[in-house]
Amino acid sequence: MTEKIEKAAEKYAEFMDVILPGWKDDPNSKDTPHRVAKAFITELFKSVHDESGLKITTFNNVERYDGIVLQSNIPIKSLCSHHHQPIQGIAHIAYIPSKDGQIIGLSKLNRIAEHFSRKPQVQENLTGQIHQRVNELCKDNQGVAVLIKAKHFCCSHRGILHDSDMQTVKLSGGFKENSDARSELYQLIEYANKK
C-alpha cells in the first residue's frame, strides 16, 4: 500500500506542476501530493485497493419473517467516474425475505452501500451493484429495492452549475410486480424522512 501511495504521489506532483505552476512555493501545498494519493487509495477508492473484499454473513430466517426489511438514509459518498467529482446523497435498501430464505444484519446493508461507493462510479451502476449483491446474499428473497438520491459536483461545480438531485431506483420481485408492496416501501421511506 505504501508503495502505491508513493508512486501516485509522484504522479500527482507532476499533475500539479501542469495545472498549478508554483505550487511548491506554497507551504500549505508542500505535502499535498502525498495527502491526495493517500486519500484516494485508502479512502476514496478504498474498495479498488482492498484485497480482503466484501465479506457479509447471512442468517437463516428462523422466525420466518416475510415483511419488508428497510435500512433508510444510508450515507452515500462516492466520486463520479467521468470527472472524479464528489457524489453525495443517501440510499434506501430494502428486501422481502422468504420464510425459508436468508436474512442479513441491517448494518451489513450499510457496508454493502459503503463498499460499492468507494470507487469511481456512475449512480446508475452503483444502484445496480448494491441491488445485485443484496439479491445474491438474501437467498430466495421475494424482492429487493435500492433507491439513491444524490447531488453530483460535476453538475453543480462545473458544466451547467446547477445544484440538482439525481434519483435512481432498482426494483425486483414483489417491489416491481406488486403495487401494494411498492406503495408500502415508499410510505416507509417517506415516514423515515419526516423524523
Secondary structure in CASP SS format (residue, H / E / C, confidence):
PFRMAT SS
TARGET T0000
AUTHOR 0000-0000-0000
METHOD secondary structure of the structure
MODEL  1
M C 1.00
T H 1.00
E H 1.00
K H 1.00
I H 1.00
E H 1.00
K H 1.00
A H 1.00
A H 1.00
E H 1.00
K H 1.00
Y H 1.00
A H 1.00
E H 1.00
F H 1.00
M H 1.00
D H 1.00
V H 1.00
I H 1.00
L C 1.00
P C 1.00
G C 1.00
W H 1.00
K H 1.00
D H 1.00
D C 1.00
P H 1.00
N H 1.00
S H 1.00
K C 1.00
D C 1.00
T H 1.00
P H 1.00
H H 1.00
R H 1.00
V H 1.00
A H 1.00
K H 1.00
A H 1.00
F H 1.00
I H 1.00
T H 1.00
E H 1.00
L H 1.00
F C 1.00
K H 1.00
S H 1.00
V H 1.00
H H 1.00
D C 1.00
E C 1.00
S C 1.00
G C 1.00
L C 1.00
K C 1.00
I C 1.00
T C 1.00
T E 1.00
F E 1.00
N E 1.00
N C 1.00
V C 1.00
E C 1.00
R C 1.00
Y C 1.00
D C 1.00
G C 1.00
I C 1.00
V E 1.00
L E 1.00
Q E 1.00
S E 1.00
N E 1.00
I E 1.00
P E 1.00
I E 1.00
K E 1.00
S E 1.00
L E 1.00
C E 1.00
S C 1.00
H C 1.00
H C 1.00
H C 1.00
Q C 1.00
P E 1.00
I E 1.00
Q E 1.00
G E 1.00
I E 1.00
A E 1.00
H E 1.00
I E 1.00
A E 1.00
Y E 1.00
I E 1.00
P C 1.00
S C 1.00
K C 1.00
D C 1.00
G C 1.00
Q E 1.00
I E 1.00
I E 1.00
G C 1.00
L H 1.00
S H 1.00
K H 1.00
L H 1.00
N H 1.00
R H 1.00
I H 1.00
A H 1.00
E H 1.00
H H 1.00
F H 1.00
S H 1.00
R C 1.00
K C 1.00
P E 1.00
Q E 1.00
V C 1.00
Q H 1.00
E H 1.00
N H 1.00
L H 1.00
T H 1.00
G H 1.00
Q H 1.00
I H 1.00
H H 1.00
Q H 1.00
R H 1.00
V H 1.00
N H 1.00
E H 1.00
L H 1.00
C C 1.00
K C 1.00
D C 1.00
N C 1.00
Q C 1.00
G E 1.00
V E 1.00
A E 1.00
V E 1.00
L E 1.00
I E 1.00
K E 1.00
A E 1.00
K E 1.00
H E 1.00
F H 1.00
C H 1.00
C H 1.00
S H 1.00
H C 1.00
R C 1.00
G C 1.00
I C 1.00
L C 1.00
H C 1.00
D C 1.00
S C 1.00
D E 1.00
M E 1.00
Q E 1.00
T E 1.00
V E 1.00
K E 1.00
L E 1.00
S C 1.00
G C 1.00
G H 1.00
F H 1.00
K H 1.00
E H 1.00
N C 1.00
S H 1.00
D H 1.00
A H 1.00
R H 1.00
S H 1.00
E H 1.00
L H 1.00
Y H 1.00
Q H 1.00
L H 1.00
I H 1.00
E H 1.00
Y H 1.00
A H 1.00
N H 1.00
K H 1.00
K C 1.00
END
